[in-house]
């Protein structure tokens, strides 16, 4: 992107809104945990589900 951005999402358990700022150095420090049931190599096999 070559410019700062903010990623907007939400926690699917609590529905709490989440925002993460990203700069050219990477994302800001966070204690978030990303869990995905489908291995990354298989994400495009069914992108709607993933």
ChimeraX commands (.cxc) that place a marker at each C-alpha (Angstrom):
marker #1 position 0.00,0.00,0.00 radius 0.5
marker #1 position 2.98,2.27,0.62 radius 0.5
marker #1 position 0.97,4.35,3.11 radius 0.5
marker #1 position -0.39,3.99,6.65 radius 0.5
marker #1 position -3.75,2.26,6.99 radius 0.5
marker #1 position -6.22,1.10,9.61 radius 0.5
marker #1 position -7.76,-2.37,9.51 radius 0.5
marker #1 position -11.33,-2.50,10.85 radius 0.5
marker #1 position -12.82,-5.79,12.04 radius 0.5
marker #1 position -14.69,-7.25,15.00 radius 0.5
marker #1 position -14.41,-10.09,17.48 radius 0.5
marker #1 position -16.89,-12.75,16.39 radius 0.5
marker #1 position -17.35,-13.92,19.98 radius 0.5
marker #1 position -18.05,-10.58,21.69 radius 0.5
marker #1 position -18.83,-8.49,18.58 radius 0.5
marker #1 position -16.40,-5.88,19.95 radius 0.5
marker #1 position -15.10,-3.62,17.16 radius 0.5
marker #1 position -11.37,-3.93,16.51 radius 0.5
marker #1 position -9.01,-1.48,14.82 radius 0.5
marker #1 position -5.37,-2.09,14.02 radius 0.5
marker #1 position -3.10,0.63,12.63 radius 0.5
marker #1 position -0.47,-0.47,10.12 radius 0.5
marker #1 position 2.48,1.63,8.97 radius 0.5
marker #1 position 5.41,1.02,6.65 radius 0.5
marker #1 position 7.09,-0.67,9.64 radius 0.5
marker #1 position 4.22,-3.14,10.13 radius 0.5
marker #1 position 1.28,-3.38,12.52 radius 0.5
marker #1 position 1.23,-1.69,15.91 radius 0.5
marker #1 position 1.91,-3.96,18.91 radius 0.5
marker #1 position -1.15,-5.97,19.90 radius 0.5
marker #1 position -2.15,-8.85,22.15 radius 0.5
marker #1 position -4.68,-10.13,19.61 radius 0.5
marker #1 position -4.70,-13.76,18.57 radius 0.5
marker #1 position -5.71,-14.83,15.07 radius 0.5
marker #1 position -7.11,-18.34,14.80 radius 0.5
marker #1 position -8.16,-19.90,11.53 radius 0.5
marker #1 position -9.59,-23.42,11.33 radius 0.5
marker #1 position -8.54,-23.82,7.68 radius 0.5
marker #1 position -4.79,-24.02,6.94 radius 0.5
marker #1 position -3.57,-21.01,4.92 radius 0.5
marker #1 position -2.58,-23.25,2.00 radius 0.5
marker #1 position -6.26,-24.21,1.60 radius 0.5
marker #1 position -7.88,-20.74,1.94 radius 0.5
marker #1 position -8.58,-20.42,-1.80 radius 0.5
marker #1 position -10.19,-23.89,-2.00 radius 0.5
marker #1 position -13.40,-22.36,-0.58 radius 0.5
marker #1 position -12.78,-18.62,-0.14 radius 0.5
marker #1 position -16.41,-17.89,0.79 radius 0.5
marker #1 position -16.22,-20.24,3.80 radius 0.5
marker #1 position -12.71,-19.15,4.75 radius 0.5
marker link #1:1,2 radius 0.2
marker link #1:2,3 radius 0.2
marker link #1:3,4 radius 0.2
marker link #1:4,5 radius 0.2
marker link #1:5,6 radius 0.2
marker link #1:6,7 radius 0.2
marker link #1:7,8 radius 0.2
marker link #1:8,9 radius 0.2
marker link #1:9,10 radius 0.2
marker link #1:10,11 radius 0.2
marker link #1:11,12 radius 0.2
marker link #1:12,13 radius 0.2
marker link #1:13,14 radius 0.2
marker link #1:14,15 radius 0.2
marker link #1:15,16 radius 0.2
marker link #1:16,17 radius 0.2
marker link #1:17,18 radius 0.2
marker link #1:18,19 radius 0.2
marker link #1:19,20 radius 0.2
marker link #1:20,21 radius 0.2
marker link #1:21,22 radius 0.2
marker link #1:22,23 radius 0.2
marker link #1:23,24 radius 0.2
marker link #1:24,25 radius 0.2
marker link #1:25,26 radius 0.2
marker link #1:26,27 radius 0.2
marker link #1:27,28 radius 0.2
marker link #1:28,29 radius 0.2
marker link #1:29,30 radius 0.2
marker link #1:30,31 radius 0.2
marker link #1:31,32 radius 0.2
marker link #1:32,33 radius 0.2
marker link #1:33,34 radius 0.2
marker link #1:34,35 radius 0.2
marker link #1:35,36 radius 0.2
marker link #1:36,37 radius 0.2
marker link #1:37,38 radius 0.2
marker link #1:38,39 radius 0.2
marker link #1:39,40 radius 0.2
marker link #1:40,41 radius 0.2
marker link #1:41,42 radius 0.2
marker link #1:42,43 radius 0.2
marker link #1:43,44 radius 0.2
marker link #1:44,45 radius 0.2
marker link #1:45,46 radius 0.2
marker link #1:46,47 radius 0.2
marker link #1:47,48 radius 0.2
marker link #1:48,49 radius 0.2
marker link #1:49,50 radius 0.2
view
